[in-house]
Amino acid sequence: EPLNYGHRHPLLLLNEDQLIVARCSRCGEEVSTPCFSCAQNCGFYLHKVCAEAPLELNHPFHHNHPLVLMQNAPYIYICTFCGQI
């Protein structure tokens, strides 16, 4: 199950045969299936890749500390040690 990024409702995976006209609540880009949608139909959508993004990653441009995915908007990776985005 993907993270819900602070969203209070469960998320459902929508498959390829459903047409979606919405924007990803994480990255702001237009979504297409497969994607995750709020089970309560409140307009919260996530690309599958955005929903499954790792919570922490090591990036070659910031090799001194791991970057942590923020759980609230803006959904960016930030270093919790030095604050670099």
C-alpha positions, 0 to 999 in steps of 0.5 A: 500500500502506498503512503497517503502523504498525509491524506486522511482517506485510503487510496485506491489504485486505478487501472489502465481502463479508467480515464482521469482528468486531474493533477497529481497532488504531489508533483502537480503534473497531469495524472494518467492511469495507473494512478492512486485516487482517494477512496472517498472521491475528494479529488486527491490523486497521485501518480503511481511513481509519486506514491511509491517514491522512497522515503529516503534516498542518497543522491550523487549531488548531495552525497554527505547526507541522505535526503528525506521525502517530506510528508506534507506539501511541498512533497520534495526531498530535503536533507534534515541535517543541512536543510538542502533541497 
